[in-house]
Amino acid sequence: MRETDIDIERYRTLMAGDARAFIREVTAVASPPACPEIRLHLATEITPLWEATEQALDGMNVPPPYWAFCWAGGQALTRYVLDNPALVRGRRVLDFAAGCGVSAVAAALNGAARVEAAEIDRLAGAAIANNAALNGVAVEVVLDDVVGCANRWDVVVAGDVCYEKPMTEHIWPWLRRLAADGATVLMADPGRAYLPRHGLLEVARMVVETSLELEDRTQREVVVYRIVG
């Protein structure tokens, strides 16, 4: 079904009831360019889905469908995890602000002992559950703002989280504290304005294909950093 053909009332009914079924209905299974090993439920028509979802979500207090896209930062971070299996094998991993959960799936595929994916959007949580099932891995969805939680992870990954000043101010002290507590904290950034200028060690750099509907160019250079506590 094309997103433009979706009945808004059916949209509302599915979202209020079976969120996982809703996500399967409005997406198609595809692989991101930078990590073809992973399959995800992704939007095929970005603008129609966004507009239709905004109509259906009106008054429901649910964020826009960021979970329907695999953003450049998430792709680069996932590629790094896939290429460095020793980073996560046998370890406890958190995919923070996980979106579609692609990096969580990569960690699970590479043998992490336990993988948690944290999101505050329940539809993102449903998307993560769908994507984990699609790839045959176990990912625990945490529907909560985990910022401020005591460290219980060996590895924390966060893709493209410094896109707004309030967001950066909220998460940055906590991420550095996790690093100081002994966690390996990785963050991928495609050149956002609010990326901190200190406390970052570059570990990888790559060019990722993207869409003009999501970004202002067809490719983004993404840097993967290790946060220094």
N, CA, C and O of each residue as an XYZ file, in Angstrom:
916
protein
N       0.842     -1.209      0.000
C       0.000      0.000      0.000
C       0.876      1.258      0.000
O       1.847      1.349      0.751
N       0.525      2.210     -0.837
C       1.234      3.482     -0.851
C       0.766      4.323      0.334
O      -0.405      4.300      0.713
N       1.736      5.083      0.921
C       1.383      5.920      2.061
C       0.296      6.927      1.703
O      -0.516      7.300      2.550
N       0.284      7.367      0.437
C      -0.705      8.351      0.010
C      -2.104      7.771     -0.038
O      -3.072      8.531     -0.074
N      -2.253      6.423     -0.040
C      -3.550      5.777     -0.127
C      -4.137      5.435      1.242
O      -5.263      4.944      1.324
N      -3.394      5.686      2.308
C      -3.829      5.263      3.637
C      -4.975      6.127      4.130
O      -4.933      7.355      4.046
N      -5.995      5.466      4.642
C      -7.123      6.160      5.254
C      -6.707      6.658      6.635
O      -6.231      5.882      7.464
N      -6.889      7.957      6.878
C      -6.414      8.553      8.117
C      -7.084      7.925      9.336
O      -6.435      7.730     10.364
N      -8.365      7.609      9.236
C      -9.044      7.003     10.376
C      -8.480      5.611     10.676
O      -8.347      5.218     11.835
N      -8.150      4.872      9.607
C      -7.516      3.561      9.844
C      -6.144      3.751     10.483
O      -5.758      2.992     11.372
N      -5.415      4.756     10.033
C      -4.131      5.120     10.633
C      -4.287      5.295     12.148
O      -3.534      4.718     12.932
N      -5.274      6.096     12.541
C      -5.490      6.378     13.960
C      -5.833      5.104     14.732
O      -5.332      4.878     15.834
N      -6.690      4.279     14.140
C      -7.110      3.053     14.813
C      -5.935      2.121     15.039
O      -5.779      1.566     16.127
N      -5.103      1.943     14.011
C      -3.947      1.065     14.148
C      -2.954      1.608     15.168
O      -2.435      0.857     15.995
N      -2.688      2.914     15.112
C      -1.726      3.486     16.042
C      -2.190      3.373     17.483
O      -1.380      3.173     18.388
N      -3.476      3.499     17.694
C      -4.013      3.411     19.048
C      -4.052      1.974     19.545
O      -4.061      1.733     20.752
N      -4.073      1.011     18.614
C      -4.174     -0.392     18.989
C      -2.894     -1.153     18.746
O      -2.045     -1.254     19.633
N      -2.751     -1.689     17.549
C      -1.607     -2.539     17.211
C      -0.552     -1.720     16.478
O      -0.550     -1.658     15.249
N       0.345     -1.092     17.236
C       1.352     -0.215     16.642
C       2.288     -0.982     15.716
O       2.716     -0.448     14.693
N       2.610     -2.226     16.058
C       3.523     -2.992     15.218
C       2.880     -3.314     13.873
O       3.555     -3.306     12.843
N       1.583     -3.595     13.878
C       0.885     -3.843     12.614
C       0.807     -2.573     11.784
O       0.953     -2.615     10.562
N       0.579     -1.450     12.440
C       0.552     -0.157     11.750
C       1.869      0.097     11.025
O       1.879      0.510      9.865
N       2.968     -0.149     11.709
C       4.279      0.103     11.108
C       4.521     -0.817      9.919
O       5.049     -0.387      8.894
N       4.139     -2.068     10.054
C       4.303     -2.990      8.917
C       3.469     -2.543      7.720
O       3.877     -2.735      6.574
N       2.317     -1.955      7.974
C       1.440     -1.550      6.879
C       1.964     -0.341      6.130
O       1.786     -0.250      4.915
N       2.607      0.591      6.822
C       2.988      1.850      6.176
C       4.455      1.889      5.741
O       4.947      2.931      5.307
N       5.148      0.763      5.856
C       6.553      0.721      5.454
C       6.779     -0.458      4.512
O       5.891     -1.275      4.273
N       7.996     -0.513      3.991
C       8.421     -1.654      3.178
C       9.759     -2.140      3.716
O      10.523     -1.356      4.278
N      10.043     -3.401      3.551
C      11.318     -3.944      4.017
C      12.412     -3.561      3.029
O      12.302     -3.801      1.826
N      13.477     -2.956      3.571
C      14.600     -2.512      2.738
C      15.864     -2.511      3.579
O      15.812     -2.616      4.804
N      17.000     -2.390      2.904
C      18.295     -2.328      3.589
C      18.922     -0.961      3.371
O      18.928     -0.471      2.242
N      19.455     -0.323      4.422
C      20.127      0.969      4.261
C      21.384      0.813      3.412
O      22.019     -0.241      3.452
N      21.759      1.840      2.641
C      22.928      1.729      1.754
C      24.220      1.345      2.473
O      25.007      0.565      1.937
N      24.451      1.870      3.663
C      25.721      1.632      4.350
C      25.763      0.313      5.103
O      26.836     -0.133      5.508
N      24.607     -0.319      5.297
C      24.585     -1.582      6.049
C      23.598     -2.551      5.407
O      22.545     -2.838      5.977
N      23.937     -3.053      4.227
C      23.021     -3.931      3.491
C      22.758     -5.262      4.179
O      21.830     -5.975      3.796
N      23.558     -5.615      5.193
C      23.338     -6.871      5.913
C      22.057     -6.844      6.745
O      21.538     -7.890      7.134
N      21.557     -5.649      7.014
C      20.414     -5.491      7.908
C      19.176     -5.103      7.115
O      19.239     -4.264      6.216
N      18.055     -5.719      7.456
C      16.778     -5.369      6.843
C      15.926     -4.606      7.856
O      15.922     -4.925      9.045
N      15.211     -3.602      7.373
C      14.418     -2.743      8.242
C      13.070     -2.436      7.601
O      12.923     -2.481      6.379
N      12.095     -2.126      8.440
C      10.819     -1.595      7.962
C      11.007     -0.082      7.786
O      11.096      0.650      8.771
N      11.068      0.382      6.541
C      11.375      1.778      6.260
C      10.311      2.397      5.351
O       9.642      1.701      4.587
N      10.176      3.710      5.453
C       9.255      4.437      4.580
C       9.813      4.458      3.164
O      11.011      4.653      2.962
N       8.944      4.258      2.199
C       9.359      4.330      0.804
C       9.039      5.680      0.188
O       9.699      6.103     -0.762
N       8.037      6.357      0.717
C       7.663      7.689      0.251
C       7.698      8.620      1.462
O       6.748      8.675      2.244
N       8.778      9.331      1.601
C       9.055     10.040      2.839
C       8.051     11.153      3.112
O       7.451     11.196      4.186
N       7.862     12.052      2.152
C       6.982     13.198      2.393
C       5.526     12.792      2.618
O       4.916     13.285      3.566
N       4.932     11.912      1.791
C       3.549     11.500      2.063
C       3.372     10.858      3.433
O       2.387     11.135      4.118
N       4.316      9.998      3.848
C       4.196      9.376      5.164
C       4.221     10.434      6.251
O       3.426     10.394      7.190
N       5.142     11.382      6.116
C       5.267     12.425      7.130
C       3.972     13.237      7.226
O       3.475     13.498      8.321
N       3.435     13.633      6.073
C       2.226     14.458      6.071
C       1.018     13.675      6.587
O       0.231     14.195      7.379
N       0.873     12.438      6.142
C      -0.255     11.632      6.598
C      -0.160     11.351      8.084
O      -1.168     11.362      8.791
N       1.051     11.101      8.557
C       1.231     10.815      9.974
C       0.921     12.037     10.814
O       0.319     11.915     11.880
N       1.322     13.212     10.354
C       1.003     14.427     11.092
C      -0.503     14.594     11.257
O      -0.968     14.999     12.322
N      -1.273     14.283     10.201
C      -2.732     14.368     10.295
C      -3.281     13.349     11.290
O      -4.129     13.672     12.121
N      -2.794     12.136     11.195
C      -3.295     11.078     12.064
C      -2.893     11.291     13.518
O      -3.620     10.910     14.436
N      -1.723     11.906     13.717
C      -1.212     12.094     15.074
C      -1.774     13.327     15.757
O      -1.564     13.515     16.955
N      -2.471     14.156     15.030
C      -2.993     15.395     15.595
C      -3.827     15.097     16.841
O      -4.828     14.383     16.781
N      -3.396     15.653     17.959
C      -4.113     15.458     19.206
C      -3.741     14.187     19.947
O      -4.273     13.937     21.028
N      -2.827     13.361     19.391
C      -2.462     12.091     20.037
C      -1.149     12.182     20.804
O      -0.731     11.206     21.426
N      -0.491     13.342     20.769
C       0.747     13.562     21.526
C       1.823     12.521     21.190
O       2.455     11.954     22.080
N       2.015     12.284     19.892
C       3.031     11.358     19.417
C       3.969     12.111     18.476
O       3.496     12.873     17.633
N       5.296     11.918     18.596
C       6.248     12.639     17.736
C       6.122     12.231     16.268
O       5.508     11.210     15.961
N       6.701     13.023     15.357
C       6.739     12.648     13.934
C       7.460     11.313     13.732
O       8.151     10.853     14.641
N       7.316     10.682     12.569
C       7.833      9.318     12.364
C       9.319      9.245     12.033
O       9.700      8.775     10.962
N      10.149      9.709     12.950
C      11.594      9.608     12.741
C      12.036      8.144     12.629
O      13.044      7.844     11.989
N      11.288      7.246     13.247
C      11.600      5.818     13.259
C      11.490      5.170     11.880
O      11.968      4.052     11.685
N      10.870      5.853     10.928
C      10.634      5.253      9.608
C      11.810      5.429      8.659
O      11.744      4.991      7.511
N      12.878      6.060      9.116
C      14.022      6.366      8.254
C      15.313      5.938      8.939
O      15.423      5.987     10.164
N      16.285      5.519      8.139
C      17.604      5.184      8.683
C      18.533      6.345      8.338
O      19.064      6.421      7.230
N      18.720      7.236      9.292
C      19.455      8.481      9.077
C      20.943      8.207      8.881
O      21.448      7.150      9.259
N      21.624      9.158      8.295
C      23.044      8.971      7.948
C      23.892      8.649      9.167
O      24.760      7.778      9.108
N      23.645      9.352     10.284
C      24.425      9.085     11.491
C      24.235      7.660     11.978
O      25.196      6.994     12.362
N      22.991      7.192     11.962
C      22.720      5.829     12.387
C      23.341      4.797     11.469
O      23.809      3.755     11.928
N      23.350      5.080     10.171
C      23.977      4.159      9.227
C      25.479      4.038      9.473
O      26.030      2.937      9.477
N      26.132      5.175      9.677
C      27.579      5.155      9.893
C      27.924      4.434     11.191
O      28.861      3.638     11.235
N      27.175      4.712     12.231
C      27.415      4.066     13.516
C      27.210      2.555     13.399
O      27.982      1.767     13.946
N      26.162      2.169     12.681
C      25.886      0.748     12.490
C      26.989      0.070     11.691
O      27.397     -1.046     12.012
N      27.469      0.741     10.655
C      28.567      0.197      9.871
C      29.799     -0.035     10.763
O      30.495     -1.042     10.634
N      30.045      0.907     11.655
C      31.199      0.774     12.556
C      31.017     -0.422     13.488
O      31.957     -1.183     13.713
N      29.823     -0.587     14.024
C      29.563     -1.730     14.904
C      29.701     -3.036     14.141
O      30.305     -3.983     14.645
N      29.153     -3.102     12.940
C      29.251     -4.322     12.146
C      30.694     -4.671     11.812
O      31.063     -5.845     11.791
N      31.506     -3.661     11.552
C      32.900     -3.889     11.160
C      33.828     -4.147     12.337
O      34.984     -4.525     12.148
N      33.325     -3.943     13.552
C      34.146     -4.129     14.761
C      33.403     -5.013     15.761
O      33.006     -4.543     16.827
N      33.213     -6.282     15.425
C      32.411     -7.158     16.284
C      32.937     -7.298     17.705
O      32.157     -7.492     18.637
N      34.259     -7.201     17.882
C      34.824     -7.336     19.231
C      34.358     -6.207     20.155
O      34.388     -6.350     21.378
N      33.936     -5.110     19.579
C      33.446     -3.979     20.369
C      32.256     -4.375     21.237
O      32.127     -3.916     22.371
N      31.380     -5.237     20.695
C      30.125     -5.546     21.391
C      29.973     -7.008     21.790
O      29.114     -7.332     22.610
N      30.782     -7.890     21.234
C      30.580     -9.322     21.496
C      30.681     -9.630     22.990
O      31.676     -9.304     23.637
N      29.633    -10.265     23.526
C      29.618    -10.642     24.934
C      29.412     -9.489     25.897
O      29.584     -9.663     27.103
N      29.050     -8.317     25.398
C      28.941     -7.135     26.246
C      27.504     -6.633     26.314
O      26.654     -7.006     25.504
N      27.255     -5.772     27.308
C      25.936     -5.154     27.491
C      25.925     -3.838     26.720
O      26.768     -2.971     26.950
N      24.971     -3.693     25.809
C      24.971     -2.568     24.869
C      23.668     -1.783     24.984
O      22.588     -2.362     25.097
N      23.787     -0.461     24.955
C      22.631      0.425     24.867
C      22.693      1.199     23.556
O      23.698      1.839     23.248
N      21.606      1.133     22.784
C      21.424      2.014     21.633
C      20.541      3.151     22.129
O      19.339      2.971     22.324
N      21.138      4.325     22.334
C      20.441      5.459     22.937
C      19.774      6.314     21.856
O      20.361      6.565     20.803
N      18.524      6.762     22.129
C      17.744      7.499     21.140
C      17.754      6.709     19.841
O      18.176      7.204     18.796
N      17.281      5.473     19.927
C      17.577      4.438     18.943
C      16.874      4.608     17.607
O      17.334      4.048     16.612
N      15.779      5.355     17.541
C      15.081      5.510     16.271
C      14.516      4.195     15.770
O      13.657      3.597     16.419
N      14.992      3.741     14.622
C      14.546      2.463     14.071
C      15.267      1.277     14.704
O      14.909      0.128     14.448
N      16.290      1.548     15.535
C      16.998      0.484     16.236
C      18.058     -0.222     15.429
O      18.464     -1.329     15.782
N      18.515      0.388     14.353
C      19.453     -0.297     13.459
C      20.766     -0.641     14.155
O      21.308     -1.722     13.927
N      21.293      0.248     14.996
C      22.556     -0.052     15.679
C      22.373     -1.124     16.741
O      23.284     -1.914     16.989
N      21.200     -1.158     17.372
C      20.891     -2.226     18.330
C      20.876     -3.571     17.622
O      21.415     -4.551     18.136
N      20.264     -3.622     16.451
C      20.225     -4.857     15.668
C      21.645     -5.297     15.315
O      21.969     -6.480     15.411
N      22.486     -4.358     14.911
C      23.874     -4.691     14.564
C      24.617     -5.270     15.755
O      25.355     -6.244     15.608
N      24.432     -4.684     16.933
C      25.099     -5.193     18.136
C      24.640     -6.613     18.444
O      25.452     -7.471     18.789
N      23.334     -6.861     18.320
C      22.814     -8.197     18.582
C      23.347     -9.202     17.567
O      23.704    -10.323     17.931
N      23.402     -8.811     16.300
C      23.938     -9.698     15.265
C      25.397    -10.049     15.534
O      25.854    -11.134     15.173
N      26.128     -9.132     16.167
C      27.545     -9.362     16.450
C      27.776     -9.989     17.821
O      28.899     -9.984     18.325
N      26.714    -10.530     18.429
C      26.913    -11.349     19.621
C      26.936    -10.637     20.941
O      27.497    -11.165     21.901
N      26.348     -9.448     21.041
C      26.268     -8.774     22.336
C      25.501     -9.645     23.323
O      24.561    -10.343     22.942
N      25.902     -9.603     24.589
C      25.245    -10.418     25.607
C      23.834     -9.933     25.893
O      22.926    -10.730     26.127
N      23.663     -8.621     25.871
C      22.350     -8.021     26.105
C      22.308     -6.694     25.357
O      23.256     -5.911     25.415
N      21.206     -6.447     24.655
C      21.068     -5.204     23.907
C      19.777     -4.520     24.329
O      18.697     -5.109     24.283
N      19.911     -3.260     24.743
C      18.757     -2.432     25.050
C      18.709     -1.279     24.050
O      19.744     -0.746     23.650
N      17.502     -0.904     23.656
C      17.306      0.233     22.757
C      16.356      1.198     23.452
O      15.205      0.857     23.724
N      16.834      2.393     23.736
C      16.049      3.370     24.490
C      15.413      4.386     23.564
O      16.081      4.970     22.710
N      14.119      4.592     23.738
C      13.356      5.574     22.971
C      12.230      6.122     23.845
O      11.749      5.432     24.744
N      11.810      7.357     23.587
C      10.675      7.917     24.313
C       9.393      7.873     23.481
O       8.319      8.196     23.989
N       9.492      7.479     22.218
C       8.357      7.403     21.307
C       7.889      5.951     21.231
O       8.662      5.078     20.836
N       6.640      5.678     21.602
C       6.167      4.292     21.620
C       6.119      3.692     20.219
O       6.287      2.483     20.063
N       5.889      4.526     19.188
C       5.911      3.994     17.824
C       7.326      3.598     17.425
O       7.514      2.611     16.713
N       8.310      4.348     17.869
C       9.703      3.944     17.635
C       9.978      2.618     18.329
O      10.655      1.748     17.781
N       9.450      2.472     19.534
C       9.617      1.207     20.239
C       9.034      0.043     19.464
O       9.637     -1.029     19.399
N       7.861      0.246     18.874
C       7.240     -0.795     18.061
C       8.067     -1.076     16.812
O       8.209     -2.229     16.404
N       8.618     -0.015     16.200
C       9.468     -0.195     15.022
C      10.718     -0.992     15.373
O      11.130     -1.868     14.613
N      11.321     -0.696     16.516
C      12.514     -1.434     16.945
C      12.185     -2.905     17.135
O      12.941     -3.775     16.703
N      11.055     -3.186     17.784
C      10.641     -4.581     17.988
C      10.445     -5.289     16.652
O      10.877     -6.430     16.485
N       9.800     -4.624     15.706
C       9.619     -5.209     14.372
C      10.950     -5.477     13.694
O      11.150     -6.539     13.106
N      11.863     -4.513     13.777
C      13.143     -4.650     13.079
C      14.021     -5.720     13.709
O      14.751     -6.419     13.006
N      13.954     -5.851     15.030
C      14.691     -6.929     15.692
C      14.157     -8.286     15.240
O      14.928     -9.192     14.924
N      12.827     -8.417     15.211
C      12.221     -9.676     14.774
C      12.567     -9.988     13.323
O      12.826    -11.141     12.976
N      12.571     -8.972     12.487
C      12.878     -9.151     11.071
C      14.278     -9.709     10.867
O      14.519    -10.458      9.920
N      15.208     -9.344     11.760
C      16.593     -9.799     11.654
C      16.909    -10.977     12.573
O      18.056    -11.421     12.642
N      15.896    -11.485     13.278
C      16.070    -12.676     14.093
C      16.946    -12.481     15.312
O      17.671    -13.394     15.708
N      16.890    -11.281     15.926
C      17.709    -11.007     17.105
C      16.842    -10.510     18.259
O      15.693    -10.111     18.068
N      17.413    -10.545     19.451
C      16.717    -10.086     20.651
C      17.209     -8.691     21.038
O      18.397     -8.487     21.284
N      16.283     -7.740     21.088
C      16.575     -6.375     21.541
C      15.501     -5.993     22.544
O      14.310     -6.114     22.257
N      15.913     -5.534     23.718
C      14.977     -5.085     24.742
C      14.666     -3.610     24.515
O      15.572     -2.777     24.538
N      13.416     -3.284     24.302
C      13.006     -1.897     24.080
C      12.729     -1.236     25.430
O      11.950     -1.745     26.235
N      13.381     -0.094     25.664
C      13.189      0.675     26.890
C      12.470      1.964     26.511
O      13.073      2.865     25.927
N      11.182      2.056     26.840
C      10.404      3.256     26.523
C      10.496      4.229     27.692
O       9.596      4.317     28.527
N      11.597      4.948     27.727
C      11.843      5.857     28.839
C      13.000      6.782     28.471
O      13.835      6.455     27.627
N      13.030      7.938     29.120
C      14.192      8.814     29.004
C      15.224      8.319     30.005
O      15.107      8.570     31.205
N      16.224      7.621     29.512
C      17.210      7.001     30.405
C      18.307      7.959     30.822
O      19.182      7.591     31.606
N      18.278      9.186     30.312
C      19.313     10.159     30.679
C      19.295     10.366     32.188
O      18.254     10.653     32.778
N      20.464     10.215     32.801
C      20.574     10.333     34.245
C      20.665      9.001     34.948
O      21.029      8.947     36.123
N      20.338      7.913     34.249
C      20.420      6.588     34.856
C      21.869      6.230     35.173
O      22.794      6.628     34.464
N      22.044      5.474     36.248
C      23.368      4.952     36.555
C      23.803      3.992     35.458
O      22.976      3.345     34.815
N      25.105      3.910     35.255
C      25.616      3.087     34.168
C      25.410      1.603     34.450
O      25.800      1.107     35.507
N      24.794      0.892     33.496
C      24.672     -0.560     33.560
C      25.106     -1.204     32.241
O      24.779     -2.358     31.967
N      25.846     -0.445     31.429
C      26.228     -0.921     30.107
C      27.748     -0.897     29.931
O      28.454     -0.118     30.570
N      28.221     -1.763     29.058
C      29.633     -1.748     28.677
C      29.863     -0.842     27.475
O      30.914     -0.215     27.347
N      28.855     -0.780     26.587
C      28.956      0.013     25.363
C      27.657      0.788     25.182
O      26.565      0.236     25.315
N      27.790      2.075     24.875
C      26.634      2.914     24.570
C      26.868      3.543     23.211
O      27.923      4.130     22.969
N      25.878      3.424     22.310
C      26.000      4.026     20.984
C      24.850      5.000     20.771
O      23.721      4.754     21.194
N      25.157      6.107     20.109
C      24.145      7.139     19.846
C      24.409      7.734     18.472
O      25.493      8.259     18.217
N      23.433      7.654     17.595
C      23.607      8.174     16.241
C      22.897      9.498     16.036
O      21.681      9.579     16.215
N      23.627     10.534     15.666
C      23.038     11.823     15.264
C      22.091     12.385     16.331
O      20.900     12.567     16.079
N      22.630     12.656     17.519
C      21.790     13.125     18.629
C      22.015     14.599     18.975
O      21.395     15.104     19.911
N      22.877     15.291     18.250
C      23.196     16.688     18.591
C      22.596     17.669     17.580
O      23.245     18.637     17.182
N      21.355     17.408     17.173
C      20.720     18.230     16.150
C      20.015     19.459     16.724
O      19.644     20.355     15.966
N      19.823     19.524     18.040
C      19.214     20.690     18.682
C      19.970     21.017     19.958
O      20.477     20.124     20.638
N      20.042     22.298     20.277
C      20.769     22.716     21.473
C      20.192     22.126     22.749
O      20.959     21.609     23.562
N      18.866     22.172     22.975
C      18.327     21.589     24.218
C      18.633     20.098     24.351
O      18.924     19.613     25.444
N      18.566     19.376     23.230
C      18.871     17.948     23.263
C      20.318     17.724     23.678
O      20.593     16.895     24.546
N      21.238     18.450     23.070
C      22.651     18.298     23.402
C      22.909     18.634     24.862
O      23.631     17.909     25.546
N      22.334     19.708     25.339
C      22.537     20.107     26.738
C      21.972     19.071     27.703
O      22.485     18.895     28.808
N      20.920     18.392     27.280
C      20.285     17.378     28.122
C      21.131     16.117     28.228
O      21.277     15.551     29.311
N      21.689     15.678     27.102
C      22.326     14.362     27.071
C      23.828     14.374     27.302
O      24.389     13.394     27.791
N      24.492     15.491     26.949
C      25.954     15.484     26.903
C      26.611     15.215     28.254
O      27.516     14.382     28.310
N      26.212     15.869     29.346
C      26.856     15.565     30.638
C      26.699     14.099     31.039
O      27.614     13.496     31.599
N      25.530     13.535     30.746
C      25.290     12.133     31.100
C      26.161     11.194     30.270
O      26.739     10.252     30.814
N      26.265     11.433     28.971
C      27.101     10.581     28.126
C      28.558     10.627     28.577
O      29.237      9.600     28.596
N      29.032     11.794     28.933
C      30.415     11.899     29.424
C      30.580     11.186     30.761
O      31.628     10.603     31.038
N      29.540     11.238     31.584
C      29.605     10.542     32.871
C      29.650      9.026     32.662
O      30.373      8.325     33.370
N      28.885      8.518     31.698
C      28.951      7.093     31.392
C      30.361      6.701     30.948
O      30.878      5.656     31.344
N      30.974      7.549     30.122
C      32.348      7.279     29.683
C      33.310      7.286     30.859
O      34.209      6.449     30.938
N      33.123      8.227     31.771
C      33.985      8.301     32.956
C      33.796      7.087     33.852
O      34.713      6.689     34.572
N      32.608      6.500     33.807
C      32.309      5.316     34.616
C      32.809      4.028     33.981
O      32.649      2.952     34.557
N      33.412      4.123     32.800
C      34.023      2.952     32.190
C      33.354      2.414     30.949
O      33.863      1.474     30.337
N      32.217      2.984     30.555
C      31.559      2.523     29.334
C      32.278      3.063     28.098
O      32.832      4.162     28.122
N      32.265      2.289     27.032
C      32.697      2.788     25.730
C      31.492      3.479     25.107
O      30.496      2.828     24.789
N      31.578      4.793     24.932
C      30.453      5.582     24.441
C      30.805      6.118     23.060
O      31.752      6.890     22.908
N      30.039      5.706     22.058
C      30.288      6.103     20.676
C      29.133      6.954     20.173
O      27.968      6.670     20.452
N      29.467      7.989     19.437
C      28.459      8.873     18.868
C      28.829      9.180     17.421
O      29.984      9.484     17.124
N      27.850      9.100     16.523
C      28.081      9.425     15.115
C      27.421     10.758     14.809
O      26.283     11.000     15.211
N      28.128     11.613     14.104
C      27.592     12.941     13.817
C      27.864     13.330     12.363
O      29.002     13.235     11.901
N      26.818     13.773     11.629
C      26.990     14.168     10.230
C      27.188     15.665     10.044
O      26.844     16.208      8.993
N      27.735     16.336     11.045
C      28.012     17.761     10.922
C      26.936     18.654     11.508
O      26.699     19.747     10.995
N      26.287     18.217     12.562
C      25.246     19.030     13.190
C      25.851     20.219     13.922
O      26.997     20.181     14.370
N      25.061     21.264     14.032
C      25.559     22.543     14.580
C      25.891     22.466     16.060
O      26.730     23.226     16.543
N      25.249     21.560     16.790
C      25.389     21.572     18.238
C      26.297     20.465     18.769
O      26.257     20.140     19.956
N      27.100     19.896     17.903
C      28.077     18.915     18.352
C      29.081     19.584     19.288
O      29.655     20.608     18.919
N      29.312     19.047     20.480
C      30.313     19.636     21.385
C      31.700     19.658     20.752
O      32.027     18.817     19.915
N      32.503     20.621     21.158
C      33.837     20.798     20.567
C      34.931     20.126     21.376
O      36.086     20.085     20.951
N      34.578     19.603     22.530
C      35.588     18.970     23.378
C      35.050     17.631     23.882
O      33.840     17.403     23.899
N      35.954     16.758     24.286
C      35.554     15.474     24.840
C      35.245     14.418     23.805
O      34.579     13.428     24.109
N      35.724     14.614     22.569
C      35.452     13.681     21.486
C      36.757     13.216     20.839
O      37.655     14.017     20.581
N      36.847     11.919     20.582
C      37.991     11.338     19.897
C      37.493     10.637     18.640
O      36.726      9.678     18.723
N      37.926     11.111     17.480
C      37.474     10.509     16.220
C      38.023      9.095     16.080
O      39.216      8.860     16.272
N      37.126      8.140     15.736
C      37.558      6.761     15.523
C      37.281      6.286     14.100
O      37.868      5.297     13.660
N      36.409      6.964     13.379
C      36.113      6.571     11.998
C      35.436      7.727     11.287
O      34.858      8.617     11.911
N      35.525      7.689      9.950
C      34.886      8.715      9.118
C      34.452      8.043      7.817
O      35.223      7.291      7.220
N      33.227      8.309      7.378
C      32.753      7.681      6.144
C      31.691      8.543      5.480
O      31.053      9.377      6.123
N      31.515      8.330      4.191
C      30.487      9.021      3.424
C      29.287      8.085      3.289
O      29.428      6.922      2.911
N      28.116      8.611      3.602
C      26.890      7.813      3.596
C      25.896      8.427      2.618
O      25.690      9.641      2.613
N      25.283      7.586      1.791
C      24.235      8.056      0.882
C      22.990      8.430      1.681
O      22.623      7.743      2.634
N      22.353      9.515      1.285
C      21.129      9.931      1.951
C      20.150     10.467      0.904
O      20.394     10.366     -0.298
N      19.057     11.027      1.370
C      18.005     11.507      0.473
C      17.828     13.006      0.639
O      17.979     13.536      1.740
N      17.509     13.683     -0.444
C      17.233     15.113     -0.364
C      15.959     15.402      0.422
O      15.727     16.542      0.826
N      15.135     14.386      0.639
C      13.958     14.581      1.467
C      14.297     14.587      2.959
O      13.524     15.084      3.778
N      15.461     14.028      3.302
C      15.895     14.009      4.702
C      16.993     15.017      4.988
O      17.046     15.588      6.078
N      17.864     15.238      4.024
C      19.021     16.117      4.201
C      19.065     17.126      3.065
O      18.227     17.105      2.163
N      20.055     18.010      3.121
C      20.192     19.020      2.073
C      21.175     18.595      0.991
O      21.620     19.423      0.196
N      21.517     17.304      0.956
C      22.447     16.776     -0.037
C      22.240     15.274     -0.167
O      21.568     14.666      0.667
N      22.810     14.673     -1.203
C      22.605     13.250     -1.448
C      23.624     12.374     -0.728
O      23.466     11.154     -0.676
N      24.666     12.987     -0.174
C      25.654     12.261      0.619
C      26.014     13.093      1.840
O      26.006     14.323      1.798
N      26.325     12.408      2.910
C      26.775     13.063      4.128
C      28.056     12.401      4.609
O      28.146     11.175      4.676
N      29.045     13.221      4.942
C      30.225     12.680      5.610
C      29.910     12.606      7.099
O      29.563     13.609      7.723
N      30.035     11.413      7.657
C      29.692     11.189      9.061
C      30.962     10.783      9.811
O      31.735      9.946      9.344
N      31.157     11.381     10.962
C      32.288     11.034     11.821
C      31.769     10.255     13.019
O      30.799     10.659     13.660
N      32.420      9.135     13.319
C      32.115      8.369     14.525
C      33.143      8.744     15.579
O      34.349      8.632     15.359
N      32.653      9.188     16.719
C      33.511      9.616     17.811
C      33.391      8.678     19.009
O      32.351      8.057     19.227
N      34.453      8.588     19.765
C      34.398      8.002     21.114
C      34.380      9.171     22.094
O      35.223     10.064     22.017
N      33.434      9.162     23.000
C      33.340     10.214     23.999
C      34.315      9.931     25.136
O      34.379      8.824     25.672
N      35.058     10.950     25.479
C      36.061     10.840     26.548
C      35.476     11.426     27.816
O      35.041     12.578     27.827
N      35.461     10.646     28.883
C      34.858     11.104     30.135
C      35.727     12.079     30.898
O      35.340     12.544     31.970
